[in-house]
Amino acid sequence: MPKLDLSKVPVKTGSIYPEPYASMMKGRSSLRLGEAGGLTQYGVNLVTLEPGALSSLRHWHLNEDEFVMVTAGECVLIDDQGEHPMLPGDCAAFPAGDGNGHHFVNRSDRIAQFLVVGTRAPREVATYSDVDMKVEMSGGKAVFTYRDGTRWDGPR
């Protein structure tokens, strides 16, 4: 595969989350590097967090492994064990099925970036740790429910 021209990789902004959570992702963007390179078995994304931005709601994956390496700036990993400062070169791994809800927050006054590498399972379930919501992904479609499986129609 030839070298990727990052200037030609579209910047993805926004979120698949329903409101009010979608608005909370302001200041987060990513480059879908794996997709741009034609990868189909795993995803590779370069995520950028503006100052004050969140990477996602705190979550964990049922079927997909996730690996993160900070490449620029600084951010804070927040998981079930607390807060962990992350600097360039610091890494974190989240095995599939481990219920350790996690996300990254940029509390600095500079841009932070990190590389995310993760499995692409044909069917995925992500559970959100701090809100009563989960998402099931299959065939490129996302279906949000409450944790008990009933249709999601807003925060409880």
N, C-alpha and C positions, 0 to 999 in steps of 0.2 A: 504494500500500500504506500503510495507516495505521501510525502509530508503534508499534513493538514495545514491549510492556509486559514489561520484563526480569524482573519479579517473577513472571510467569506462564510463563516459559520454563523447562522442566525442567532441573535440573542433572544432567549426565551424569558419573558417576564410574566407576571401574574401567577395565578394558582388555580388548581382544579377545585379547591375548597369552596364550599358554599359560604355565603355571608352568614355571620359577620367575620368569619375566619379568613376569607380571601383578602379582605382589606388589611389584615394584620401582616401580610407578606410584602407590603410595600417596601421597596429598597432591596429586594432580593431578585437576582437574575442569574441565568446560567447559560453556558455554552454546552450543547449536547454533542460532545466530541465523539463518543462511540457511534452515535447515529450518523454523524457527518463522515465517519470513516467506514460505514457500512457494517459495523458490528451488530450481531443479532443475539448473541448468547449472554452478553452482559452490557450494562450501561456504564459510560464514563462521562461525568459531567464536571465542568469547572464552574463552581458556584461563587458568585460575588455578593457580598453583603455590604451595603452602605452603612455608615454609622447609625446605630440604633436598630438595624434590621434583624429579623429572625430568619433562620433557614426554613423552618416549618413549625407546625405544632409539634409538641413532644409526642413521639410515636415509636412503635416497634413493628417489625415485619414478621409475619408467620412463615413465609416461604423463601424469602430473599435475604442473602447475606449482604452486608453493607460495610464498606471500608472507606475511611476518610483520612486525608492528609492535608494539613494546612500548608498553603504555598506562599501566602503573603499576608501581612498584617497580623492581627491577633483577634481571637474571639474566645468565647467561653462555651465549652461543652456543658450542657445541663442534662444530667441523667438521674436515675433513681438513687445514686450514691451522692449526689450533690453537684457542685460546680467545679469545673476543671479548666484553668486557663490553658489555651492552646496557642502556640507560636509556630512560625514556619518550621516544618520538619516534624512536628508532633502528629501522631497518628492515633486513630481510634478504630476499633472493629466491633461490629454488631452482628453476631451470628443469627441466622434465621431461627425463629421460634423462641429466642431469648426475650422475655418480656421487659427488658430494660428500656423504658421510654427515654428518648433522647432528642435533642435539637441543639443548634448552635445560635448564639446571639453575639452580635458585634456591639460591644459597649465602648469601643474606642472612638476616636475622632478621625480615623482613617479607614479606607476600604480594607476589608478582609476577603481573602479568597481561599477556597479549599477544593481539592479534587475528591470526587465521590465515585467509587467503583462499586457496582452492585449487580447481583444476579438479575436476570430477566425471567421470572417464572411465568408460565402460561396463565396461571391463576394466582393472584396475590391478595392477601388480606393484611391491612395495616390497622392497628388499634391505636387510638389517641389516648395518652395517659391522663391528661388534665381536663378533658371534656368527654361527655358521653357520646362518642362517635367512633365509627370505624368505616373503612372503605374496602370494597371488594373490587378488584381490577381483573377484567377478563376481556379478551378480544378488543383491547384498546378503549374499553368503556369503564367508567368509574360509577359505582353505586354506593351511596352513603346511607348508612343505617345507624341506629343507636346500637350500643354494645349488645343489647338483647336480640338484635336482628330485625327489629321493626323499622319501618321506613322513617328516615330522618326528615323532620319538617321544621327544624330550628332548635336552638339551644333549649335545654330543659332547665 
